[in-house]
Amino acid sequence: MKHIKLLFFAAIAAIASIMPLRPAVAQSNDQFIALPSYRVGPYGANGQAFYGGYIDYLNYVNLKEGGVNGVKLSWEECETEYNNAKGVECYERLKNKNPVTKGTAYNVMATGIAYALIDKSAEDKVPLMMVGYGRTDAVDGSVFPYAFPLVTTYQMQVSAIVKYLASRNNGTLAGKKIVYLYHDSAYGKEPIVALEAESAIGKFKLVEIPVAHPGNEQGAQWLRIRQENPDYVIFWGWGVMNQTALKAAQKVGYPRDKMIGSWWAGSEEDTIPAGDAAKGYLSATWNVSGKNVPVIADIEKIVYGAGKGNMQDKNKVGTVLYNRGASVAIATVEAIRTAQAKFGKGKVISGEQMRWGLENLNINNARLAQLGATGLLPEIKTSCANHEGSGMVKIQQWDGAKWNIVTPDWIEGNKSLIHPLFMANAAKYAKEKGITPGCMK
């Protein structure tokens, strides 16, 4: 019996040693942040880096500043496995952990889960942050007051990609053929309306080819691509689909420097497993990689120096998805700070107050410099009419060992073409739901 007890306690200790580090569940005087995350399943490796960066920044604010104006940040993760039903379950479980914050702001990093939560979060009066993903038409805050597709939307991203490709062809893609190879989900379908509009005005032929989840079977799709022989492939992949596509492109002889992915298909998790097949591949991004960004270097020094880093693999610090997670955490904390400036410094912010903070964000270059985040992400300035706040991307290229930025300046998509598309869709949604559009105060 004694031997069995020793084995039991040893097993408990082993499990505890591999659990993600996090503060205890929030007390009433903490700013509790709900984290429906995913670290297992076909997209788990991506979630590990992203949420590791996110949590490390929250820890960094606690360690360096003692929280936000003295209010400590706390959080709790709930595993969604990138599954819509589990995402809703996690939301329902976490929103009651603190009756004031209701989770502060939810960032599920999954377009399908975001779609499932967009009405629920509005009813509960707690923001849904869809940073670089989610419903594009939620940019219209008069219809979606609690939804924030911050920084850049899928539609603006694909428009910026088209602009970049045109720049490689003397400013025009007329007469060219582009294949859109995409994850057959809400994530992959979201940019299609914008890409079709770009095709119409740019006079290039568009061929749409879906790939079923999770994307590890693409033989038929790449045989068709070889037959179509397009000038470019715009690639909207995620998880295992990405490395599979790069290897398949190599197999059929399609040049990777004519293949450009979305920001969810442009991380080290995508390229390193693909080996030589990834060299020359391009992708859009709204954040840069590397530890040369001061705030990332400081996180490593302060958080990991204190033994409180969230990443078991420290080599992921500074990678694309790690830095993206830190960037989202920066936007979250700055929204808390903005809300406190209005509703009371040193006070716990409610979900409703957090909504105001997100709608009045102004992370300009001066503020980015103060945060040590110059160049990490673009400026963000939101309003009721614009819950996106930026619309900018850069293009990066994999050299076989690391990502290199090939467009030093931020690129903005065709706003005059794209914004009316999702504004019209938001108006349609409002009519269907019986919503009277209007800005909240």
Secondary structure, 3 states (H helix, E strand, C coil): CHHHHHHHHHHHHHHHHHCCCCCCCCCCCCEEEEEEECCCCCCHHHHHHHHHHHHHHHHHHHHHHCCECCECEEEEEEECCCCHHHHHHHHHHHCCCCCCCCCCCECCCCHHHHHHHHHHHHHHCCCEECCCCCCHHHHCCCCCCCEECCECCHHHHHHHHHHHHHHCCCCCCCCCEEEEEEECCHHHHCCHHHHHHHHHHHCCEEEEEEECCCCCCCHHHHHHHHHHCCCEEEEECCCHHHHHHHHHHHHHCCCHHHEEECHHHCCHHHHHHHHHHHCCCEEEECCCCCCCCHHHHHHHHHHHCCCCCCCCCHHHCCCHHHHHHHHHHHHHHHHHHHHHHHHCCCCCCCHHHHHHHHHCCEECHHHHHHHCCCCCCCCEECECCECCECCEEEEEEECCCCEEECCCCCEECCHHHHHHHHHHHHHHHHHHHCCCCCCCC
